[in-house]
Amino acid sequence: MGKIDKEKEYIGALKVYLALITALLMGDVSGTIRLFQNDVLDFTFWIGLVTIVVLAITFIKVAKFMNKKINDLEDL
């Protein structure tokens, strides 16, 4: 397998990871909003807020890394 093919596969895997993070983020946001609407501001609500922030930061980092890898394909 050539180096460019290996990089393309790696970028494909990163796309799958971004999709998974997006699905988790959407589910977490909807669950946290539902807790807020029902005035249930307990431990699960606050954990939901923390995980939203963590997932958003993870999404941004993976997206930037994937963009860097895509730009590096020009050099190959």
SULTAZI-V626457 format. One record per backbone hydrogen bond with DSSP energy under -1.0 kcal/mol. CO is the residue of the C=O (numbers start at 0). NH is the residue of the N-H. E is the energy in kcal/mol with one decimal. If there is no record, write none. Layout:
BEGIN
CO_NH_E ; CO_NH_E
END
This chain:
BEGIN
1_5_-2.1 ; 2_6_-2.2 ; 3_7_-2.2 ; 4_8_-2.2 ; 5_9_-2.1 ; 6_10_-2.3 ; 7_11_-2.2 ; 8_12_-2.2 ; 9_13_-2.1 ; 10_14_-1.9 ; 11_15_-1.7 ; 12_16_-2.3 ; 13_17_-2.4 ; 14_18_-2.2 ; 15_19_-2.3 ; 16_20_-2.6 ; 17_21_-2.5 ; 18_22_-2.3 ; 19_23_-2.5 ; 20_24_-2.6 ; 21_25_-2.6 ; 22_26_-2.2 ; 23_27_-2.5 ; 24_28_-2.7 ; 25_29_-2.3 ; 26_30_-2.3 ; 27_31_-2.5 ; 28_32_-2.6 ; 29_33_-2.0 ; 30_34_-2.1 ; 31_35_-2.2 ; 32_36_-2.7 ; 33_37_-1.7 ; 34_39_-2.8 ; 35_38_-1.4 ; 41_45_-1.7 ; 42_46_-2.4 ; 43_47_-2.1 ; 44_48_-2.0 ; 45_49_-2.1 ; 46_50_-2.7 ; 47_51_-2.0 ; 48_52_-1.9 ; 49_53_-2.5 ; 50_54_-2.9 ; 51_55_-2.4 ; 52_56_-2.4 ; 53_57_-2.5 ; 54_58_-2.6 ; 55_59_-2.3 ; 56_60_-2.4 ; 57_61_-2.6 ; 58_62_-2.6 ; 59_63_-2.4 ; 60_64_-2.3 ; 61_65_-2.6 ; 62_66_-2.3 ; 63_67_-2.2 ; 64_68_-2.3 ; 65_69_-2.3 ; 66_70_-2.3 ; 67_71_-1.9
END
